[in-house]
Amino acid sequence: MLILSRKLNEKIMIGDDISISIIEIRGDQVKIGVDAPKSVKVFRREVFDAIMEENRAAAESSATLPEVNLGLE
């Protein structure tokens, strides 16, 4: 893991087209801005984890769906 120190209004570049800006520092919280192409999905970690868990649960439930008899035979 790369650890960097930044001050208010300073940026971090990721590749050529993603920048992270320090917008505000208040107490123990830091507000950051992410500027990235629309094709790059940016999530807070807890949101990303929830999405991944929902995807896992959906994949498991679709694999174990019971057979339904529609009486068409």
N, C-alpha and C positions, 0 to 999 in steps of 0.2 A: 504494500500500500504506500502510495506517495502522500506525504503530509506536507502541506504548504501553508504558510502564514500569509494572510492578506489583510489589508486595511480597507476602510470604507471607500467605496467607489473604485476599488481595484478589481481586476478580472483575472480569470484563469481560462486559458484556451485549451480545448480538447480537439485535436486535429485542426483542420482548416476552417470548420464551419460551426463549431459549438463553443459558446463562451458562457462562463459562469461569472456573474457580477455580485459583489457584496453591496447590497442595497441599504441595509440598516443593521445596526448593532444596538441592542437594547438589553442590558443585564446579561443573562445567560442565553439569550436567543439571538440568532443571526438570520436576517432575511436575505435570501439570495434570489437572483434572477437568472433564468436559463434561456439563452437565445440559441435555438437549434432549428434545423429544417423541419418542416411539418412531417416528413417521413420518419423522423426519429421520435419514438415514444419516450416521454419523460414522466416518471411516476415517483411519488414518495414511496419509500420502501414498504411501509405498512399497507399501502394500497396495492402495490405490486404483489406482495405476499397473498393478499386476499383474492386477487384476480387469479393467481396461480392455483390457490386452493379450490376456488370455484371451478376452474378448468379441470383439475384432477377429479373432483367429485362428479362433475358432469360426464367425464370419460368413463368413470367406474359405473355410474348408474346406467348409462346407455349400453354398456357391455352386459348388464345383468337384467335387462328388461324381460318380463315374463311374456310368454306367447299369448296372443289374443285370438280367440276363435270368434270370427265374425259370422259364422253360420252360412258361409258361402259355398260350402262343399256339397 
